[in-house]
Amino acid sequence: MWYLPVTDRLRRIFLNPKEAALMTWWQDERKVANDMIAHPADCSQWKDFDKNNKEFSEDPRNVRFALSTDGMNPFNERMSDHSTWPVILTMYNIPTWLCQKRKYLFLTVLVSGPKQPGIDMDVFLEPVMQEFEKLWKHGVPMYDAFLQEDFTLKAIIFVTINDHPALFALSGQIKGKTGCLVCLDDTKWVFLDGSKKVVYIRNRRFLKTGHKYRSKLYMRYYDNTLENEPPPKRRHNGEHVYKMVKNIKIVYGKKKLDGTIRDRSKPPIEGVPFKKQSIFFQYLPYWPQLEVPHAIDAMHVQKNVFESLMGTLMDTAKSKDGLKARKDKV
């Protein structure tokens, strides 16, 4: 793997007066829209974190990062015989139209493959976590070329944004029957024999009590099941997950000392839908405070779902109405 430290690149940014001025944009120039989230600073997680960590929030120059990673094949994008995993940090202090510019994306770790690391990703993230532990607890001395003063800079990882496979690798959550990110151990699932997939059901329980789609009139559209149960309690935040995983002990690597392959198909603790305690909990004291520590990227939540839905309705090339889906309907 290759590791590229973050601190030196932050120092380079603050030594440029124009770029140093951008690091407080989120507080000085951001337009706040009522009841709308136009920037991560508008969300409840940002506000709650500032409320619980006054010392960090006093200086708007302190940096909040989003961590993203995914597998790719740099040699042939159409083949999956090689998996290289870059880890990229995105700054949320700067204007929204600059966040995703190449100049401000920090490539921090490059895991060269050829196989995907899976839950062993924590081994490669350890240098990053050690640096962010220092940036949180002690900070690093910086010079602000815009205000022309020395100060101590702190930084945090505010959230991770990935697709589902990468998220499971970072968080250690078990795929399949307990793979819902909201419900966790309260996931309702069914196996589709035609498609050979596990899907999550009982989604009508998230509707308000008395909603017409919960009534018997609409049961025939939803496998003839009446859903009167309430939604899962809003308890699956970072603190709740930490209580579930804090006693999990794991040895990384695919093989045991005797050379046999380790069985990771079952959780280490019965009833806990996690294979490991994420390295974020081990190095970042603030991680349990976060309401949504791991998030799914917009492409998988919006673009792919929309294309599949409209493709099925309009009978285009993206349609999911195939032979396997017809078998599952029977």
C-alpha positions as CSV (number, residue, x, y, z in Angstrom):
1,M,0.0,0.0,0.0
2,W,0.9,3.6,-0.4
3,Y,0.2,6.2,2.3
4,L,0.1,10.0,1.7
5,P,-0.2,12.1,4.9
6,V,-2.9,14.7,5.2
7,T,-1.3,17.2,7.4
8,D,1.3,18.4,4.9
9,R,-1.4,19.1,2.3
10,L,-3.5,21.0,4.8
11,R,-0.4,23.1,5.6
12,R,0.1,23.9,1.9
13,I,-3.6,25.1,1.6
14,F,-3.3,27.4,4.6
15,L,0.0,28.9,3.3
16,N,-2.0,30.2,0.2
17,P,-4.1,33.3,1.3
18,K,-6.9,32.7,-1.2
19,E,-7.3,29.1,-0.3
20,A,-6.9,29.8,3.4
21,A,-9.9,32.2,3.1
22,L,-12.0,29.4,1.7
23,M,-11.5,27.2,4.8
24,T,-14.1,29.3,6.7
25,W,-16.6,29.6,3.8
26,W,-19.1,27.2,5.4
27,Q,-19.6,29.8,8.3
28,D,-18.8,33.1,6.7
29,E,-20.5,33.0,3.3
30,R,-22.7,29.9,3.2
31,K,-26.4,30.8,2.6
32,V,-28.6,29.1,5.1
33,A,-32.0,27.9,3.6
34,N,-34.8,27.1,6.0
35,D,-35.8,23.5,6.2
36,M,-33.4,22.6,3.4
37,I,-30.0,20.8,3.4
38,A,-27.8,22.6,0.8
39,H,-24.6,21.8,2.6
40,P,-23.5,19.2,5.3
41,A,-23.4,22.1,7.8
42,D,-27.2,22.3,7.5
43,C,-27.7,18.7,8.8
44,S,-28.4,17.7,12.4
45,Q,-25.2,15.7,12.7
46,W,-23.0,18.7,12.1
47,K,-25.0,20.8,14.5
48,D,-25.1,18.1,17.2
49,F,-21.3,17.6,16.9
50,D,-20.7,21.3,17.3
51,K,-22.9,21.3,20.4
52,N,-21.1,18.4,22.0
53,N,-17.6,19.6,21.1
54,K,-17.4,23.3,21.9
55,E,-13.6,23.5,21.7
56,F,-13.6,22.1,18.1
57,S,-16.4,24.2,16.9
58,E,-15.0,27.5,18.2
59,D,-12.5,27.7,15.3
60,P,-14.3,27.5,11.9
61,R,-10.9,26.6,10.3
62,N,-11.0,23.1,11.8
63,V,-11.5,20.7,9.0
64,R,-14.3,18.1,8.5
65,F,-13.6,15.3,6.0
66,A,-15.7,12.7,4.3
67,L,-13.8,9.4,3.7
68,S,-14.7,7.4,0.5
69,T,-13.2,4.2,-0.9
70,D,-14.1,1.6,-3.5
71,G,-12.5,-1.1,-5.6
72,M,-11.4,-0.4,-9.2
73,N,-9.3,-2.1,-11.9
74,P,-6.7,0.4,-13.2
75,F,-5.7,-1.9,-16.0
76,N,-9.1,-2.9,-17.6
77,E,-12.2,-1.2,-16.3
78,R,-14.5,-3.9,-17.8
79,M,-12.8,-6.8,-15.9
80,S,-12.9,-7.6,-12.2
81,D,-9.8,-9.8,-12.0
82,H,-7.9,-7.1,-10.2
83,S,-9.1,-4.8,-7.3
84,T,-7.2,-1.6,-6.4
85,W,-8.7,0.4,-3.5
86,P,-8.0,4.2,-3.3
87,V,-9.1,6.0,-0.1
88,I,-10.0,9.6,-0.8
89,L,-10.8,12.4,1.7
90,T,-13.2,15.3,0.8
91,M,-13.2,18.6,2.6
92,Y,-16.5,20.1,3.7
93,N,-15.2,23.5,4.8
94,I,-14.9,24.8,1.3
95,P,-17.7,25.9,-1.1
96,T,-19.9,23.1,-2.4
97,W,-18.8,23.7,-6.1
98,L,-15.2,23.0,-5.1
99,C,-15.6,20.0,-2.8
100,Q,-15.3,17.5,-5.6
101,K,-12.6,19.3,-7.7
102,R,-9.5,17.2,-8.2
103,K,-7.4,19.9,-6.5
104,Y,-9.2,19.4,-3.2
105,L,-9.6,15.6,-3.2
106,F,-6.9,14.1,-1.0
107,L,-5.8,10.6,-2.1
108,T,-4.6,9.2,1.2
109,V,-4.2,5.5,0.8
110,L,-3.8,3.3,-2.2
111,V,-4.2,-0.5,-1.6
112,S,-2.7,-2.0,-4.7
113,G,-4.6,-5.3,-4.7
114,P,-4.8,-7.6,-6.6
115,K,-7.6,-8.9,-4.3
116,Q,-10.1,-6.7,-2.4
117,P,-9.2,-6.4,1.3
118,G,-12.7,-7.0,2.7
119,I,-12.9,-6.4,6.4
120,D,-9.1,-6.4,6.5
121,M,-9.4,-2.9,5.2
122,D,-8.8,-1.7,8.8
123,V,-5.1,-2.8,8.5
124,F,-4.5,-0.4,5.6
125,L,-6.5,2.4,7.3
126,E,-4.4,2.3,10.5
127,P,-2.0,5.1,9.4
128,V,-4.9,7.3,8.5
129,M,-6.6,6.7,11.9
130,Q,-3.3,7.4,13.8
131,E,-2.9,10.7,12.0
132,F,-6.6,11.7,12.7
133,E,-6.3,10.7,16.3
134,K,-3.4,13.2,16.6
135,L,-5.4,15.8,14.6
136,W,-8.3,15.4,17.1
137,K,-6.6,15.1,20.4
138,H,-3.6,17.6,20.0
139,G,-3.9,19.3,16.6
140,V,-1.0,20.5,14.6
141,P,0.6,23.9,14.4
142,M,-0.4,25.9,11.3
143,Y,0.2,29.3,9.8
144,D,-2.9,31.0,8.3
145,A,-1.6,33.2,5.4
146,F,-5.0,34.9,5.1
147,L,-5.2,36.1,8.7
148,Q,-1.4,36.1,9.1
149,E,-1.4,34.3,12.4
150,D,-0.3,31.0,13.9
151,F,-3.0,28.6,15.2
152,T,-3.5,24.9,16.1
153,L,-5.5,23.1,13.5
154,K,-7.7,20.1,14.3
155,A,-9.5,17.8,11.9
156,I,-12.1,15.0,12.0
157,I,-13.6,12.4,9.7
158,F,-17.2,13.5,9.7
159,V,-18.7,10.6,7.7
160,T,-17.8,7.8,5.3
161,I,-19.6,7.7,1.9
162,N,-19.4,4.4,-0.1
163,D,-21.4,1.9,-1.9
164,H,-22.8,-1.1,0.0
165,P,-19.8,-3.6,-0.4
166,A,-17.3,-0.9,0.7
167,L,-19.5,0.2,3.6
168,F,-19.7,-3.4,4.9
169,A,-15.9,-3.6,4.6
170,L,-15.4,-0.4,6.7
171,S,-18.2,-1.0,9.3
172,G,-17.9,-4.8,9.5
173,Q,-21.6,-5.2,9.1
174,I,-22.7,-8.6,7.9
175,K,-24.3,-8.7,4.4
176,G,-27.6,-10.4,3.6
177,K,-30.2,-11.2,6.2
178,T,-29.1,-8.4,8.5
179,G,-27.7,-6.0,5.9
180,C,-30.2,-3.2,6.2
181,L,-28.4,-0.1,7.4
182,V,-31.4,1.2,9.2
183,C,-32.9,-1.9,10.8
184,L,-29.7,-3.9,11.6
185,D,-30.7,-6.8,13.8
186,D,-34.4,-5.9,13.3
187,T,-34.2,-6.5,9.5
188,K,-37.2,-8.2,7.8
189,W,-36.0,-10.2,4.8
190,V,-37.1,-12.9,2.3
191,F,-35.1,-15.0,-0.1
192,L,-36.2,-14.8,-3.8
193,D,-35.7,-18.3,-5.4
194,G,-35.8,-17.0,-8.9
195,S,-33.3,-14.1,-8.6
196,K,-31.3,-15.9,-5.9
197,K,-31.2,-12.7,-3.8
198,V,-32.1,-11.6,-0.3
199,V,-34.4,-8.6,-0.3
200,Y,-35.7,-6.5,2.5
201,I,-39.5,-6.3,3.1
202,R,-42.0,-4.8,5.5
203,N,-41.2,-1.3,4.3
204,R,-44.7,-0.1,5.0
205,R,-44.0,-0.1,8.7
206,F,-42.1,3.2,8.1
207,L,-45.4,4.9,7.1
208,K,-47.4,6.8,9.7
209,T,-50.0,4.9,11.6
210,G,-53.4,4.8,9.7
211,H,-51.8,5.4,6.3
212,K,-54.0,3.9,3.5
213,Y,-51.2,1.7,2.2
214,R,-51.2,-0.1,5.6
215,S,-54.9,-1.0,5.2
216,K,-56.4,-4.3,4.1
217,L,-57.4,-2.8,0.8
218,Y,-53.8,-2.7,-0.3
219,M,-52.7,-6.1,1.2
220,R,-53.0,-7.8,-2.2
221,Y,-50.3,-5.6,-3.6
222,Y,-47.9,-6.6,-0.8
223,D,-47.9,-10.4,-0.5
224,N,-51.3,-10.3,1.4
225,T,-49.6,-9.2,4.6
226,L,-51.2,-6.6,7.0
227,E,-48.5,-4.4,8.5
228,N,-49.5,-2.7,11.7
229,E,-46.1,-2.9,13.5
230,P,-44.2,0.3,14.2
231,P,-40.9,1.2,12.5
232,P,-37.6,0.3,14.2
233,K,-36.7,2.6,17.0
234,R,-34.3,5.4,16.2
235,R,-31.5,3.8,18.2
236,H,-29.1,2.6,15.5
237,N,-26.7,5.5,15.8
238,G,-22.9,5.3,16.4
239,E,-23.3,4.9,20.2
240,H,-25.8,2.0,19.8
241,V,-23.5,0.2,17.3
242,Y,-20.5,0.7,19.6
243,K,-22.3,-1.1,22.4
244,M,-22.9,-4.0,20.0
245,V,-19.4,-4.3,18.8
246,K,-17.2,-3.2,21.7
247,N,-16.6,-6.8,22.9
248,I,-15.8,-8.3,19.5
249,K,-12.2,-9.5,19.2
250,I,-10.9,-10.2,15.7
251,V,-7.5,-11.3,14.2
252,Y,-7.0,-9.9,10.7
253,G,-5.9,-12.0,7.8
254,K,-7.5,-14.7,5.7
255,K,-5.7,-17.7,7.4
256,K,-5.1,-18.9,10.9
257,L,-1.7,-19.7,12.3
258,D,-2.0,-23.3,11.4
259,G,-2.7,-22.4,7.7
260,T,-6.4,-23.2,7.7
261,I,-8.9,-20.7,6.3
262,R,-10.8,-18.6,8.8
263,D,-14.6,-19.0,8.7
264,R,-16.1,-15.5,8.7
265,S,-19.6,-16.4,7.5
266,K,-21.0,-16.2,11.1
267,P,-20.8,-13.3,13.5
268,P,-18.3,-13.6,16.4
269,I,-21.1,-12.9,18.9
270,E,-24.5,-14.5,18.5
271,G,-27.2,-12.0,17.6
272,V,-24.8,-9.2,16.7
273,P,-24.9,-8.4,12.9
274,F,-21.2,-7.3,12.8
275,K,-18.0,-9.2,12.2
276,K,-15.6,-6.7,13.8
277,Q,-15.3,-3.6,15.8
278,S,-14.5,-0.9,13.2
279,I,-11.1,0.8,13.5
280,F,-13.0,4.1,13.6
281,F,-14.2,3.2,17.1
282,Q,-10.7,2.3,18.2
283,Y,-8.9,5.5,17.2
284,L,-11.6,8.2,17.0
285,P,-13.2,9.0,20.4
286,Y,-16.0,11.1,18.7
287,W,-17.1,8.3,16.4
288,P,-19.9,6.9,18.7
289,Q,-21.4,10.5,18.8
290,L,-22.2,10.5,15.1
291,E,-25.8,9.7,14.2
292,V,-24.9,8.5,10.7
293,P,-21.3,7.5,10.7
294,H,-21.5,5.6,7.4
295,A,-23.6,6.8,4.4
296,I,-24.5,5.4,1.0
297,D,-23.5,7.5,-2.1
298,A,-26.1,9.3,-4.0
299,M,-25.6,7.3,-7.2
300,H,-26.7,4.1,-5.6
301,V,-29.5,5.7,-3.7
302,Q,-31.0,7.9,-6.4
303,K,-29.6,7.3,-9.9
304,N,-29.6,3.5,-10.0
305,V,-32.9,3.2,-8.2
306,F,-34.5,5.8,-10.5
307,E,-33.1,4.2,-13.6
308,S,-34.3,0.7,-12.6
309,L,-37.8,1.9,-11.7
310,M,-38.3,4.0,-14.8
311,G,-36.7,1.3,-17.0
312,T,-39.2,-1.2,-15.7
313,L,-42.2,1.1,-16.1
314,M,-41.1,2.3,-19.6
315,D,-39.8,-1.2,-20.7
316,T,-36.4,0.1,-21.7
317,A,-33.0,-1.6,-21.6
318,K,-32.7,-0.9,-17.9
319,S,-35.9,-2.9,-17.1
320,K,-35.8,-5.3,-14.2
321,D,-38.9,-7.1,-15.5
322,G,-37.1,-10.3,-16.6
323,L,-37.8,-14.0,-16.4
324,K,-36.3,-14.3,-12.9
325,A,-38.5,-11.4,-11.6
326,R,-41.6,-13.1,-13.1
327,K,-40.7,-16.4,-11.3
328,D,-40.4,-14.5,-8.0
329,K,-43.9,-13.0,-8.5
330,V,-45.6,-16.4,-8.7
